[in-house]
Amino acid sequence: MSVLDSIYAKAKENLQKVAFPEATNEKMMQAAYETGKDGYIIPVLVGDAAELKKLAEERGYDPSVFTFVDINDEEYKNKVIEAYVAREDTMLKAKALGRRMQDPLYFAMAMQKVGEADVTFAGIDNTTGDVLLAGQMMIGLKPGISTVSSIGLADIPGYQGSEGSLLAIGDSAVCTNPNPEQLASIAISACDTVKELLGWEPRCAMVSYSTLGSGSGELIDKVKEGLRIANELRPDLAIDGEFQLDAAIVPAVAAKKVNRESKVAGKANVLIWPDLNVGNTAVKLIQQFGHADAYGPMLQGFNSIVCDCSRGAPVSEIKGNVVISAVRAAGSKK
Amino acid sequence: MDRKELEAKVIELVEISYGKNKGEVTLETSFKDDLKGASVQMVALVSEIENELDAMVALQDAAACNTVAELVDAVEAEM
């Protein structure tokens, strides 16, 4: 069973409500419909309900698959606003929130914040910047996390690591030049993400061109400081480094280069890049020379799951990301 | 609200969002050099401005401000 097959199977075990604020978009509505009809999620379409129902009918979809939420329903909107502002971990007050909720993206995230939805899935009409801003404003970041970031999942033919052919890698998409605090946030969030999605016990390596001081300089100092902060914030997680990539994932190399106890060296299942130059190039290398399938990027660091898909994404990719986000949401509640 | 009152209010909101003590922030305070904040603090600041001043300043516009004085200009333009 491929990794995607097992994620699809997991989704059926614990159905999550996924809010779609861009369901007027044909591809988005199709992805919501097909994942809903096949029993992977409960699709909640957020927008002008009359327009959404009309579009669903025109597109030949059985409306009973969807839950429609009308952003013009003042009674429901006020109920969500009341619940939202009653929470201590929110930024907006009622008036500002009401104004923001004229936008379905903000309406959906307000619903998510108060438990009316488990995930918000957007990004086909809104830009990544729009989704990240709304997520930070409405959902907020987890305590101790200083940045939104992302990880991807690589399925690499011929690679036999501690999770078979799978390796989680990040950040290859969002945080361009993380400072030590942000690097720590990326590592911590990545550990939580793989736990939520795959049920792995994370073993996270902070990757560098040096292994335990074999090199020196400011680039390595940043990674070391990021590691120190990560260990201080989350001593429960196995995060270690700084390691060169081979020392992180190859037991024989780790045995030679890492002359101390490590739960991670040689058997890392999560790799954290020092910056986006490395991360982006690494993904391309894995894809081009390793012929890997790369899933993601999955946004992480938010208090609950926010998903941004590529604006050019085909329906098949959107569906995969919808199901992944639903499984993460279910996993995050454990 | 006149310009002086607006300046005082924006300075207060910057202090709240960036966890600074009263009096630590002035119109000349630089976001990049003095406050060194992460984007999440700028999001909090934009939210506070919406809450308290009823002005929706786009995050990218706020993030483009070098100093607090420039942010006051941006807020004033939205009021």
Boltz contact constraints between the chains, C-beta under 6 A:
constraints:
  - contact:
      token1: [A, 91]
      token2: [B, 47]
      max_distance: 6.0
  - contact:
      token1: [A, 92]
      token2: [B, 47]
      max_distance: 6.0
  - contact:
      token1: [A, 93]
      token2: [B, 51]
      max_distance: 6.0
  - contact:
      token1: [A, 96]
      token2: [B, 50]
      max_distance: 6.0
  - contact:
      token1: [A, 96]
      token2: [B, 51]
      max_distance: 6.0
  - contact:
      token1: [A, 133]
      token2: [B, 59]
      max_distance: 6.0
  - contact:
      token1: [A, 136]
      token2: [B, 40]
      max_distance: 6.0
  - contact:
      token1: [A, 136]
      token2: [B, 43]
      max_distance: 6.0
  - contact:
      token1: [A, 137]
      token2: [B, 43]
      max_distance: 6.0
  - contact:
      token1: [A, 137]
      token2: [B, 47]
      max_distance: 6.0
  - contact:
      token1: [A, 141]
      token2: [B, 40]
      max_distance: 6.0
  - contact:
      token1: [A, 146]
      token2: [B, 38]
      max_distance: 6.0
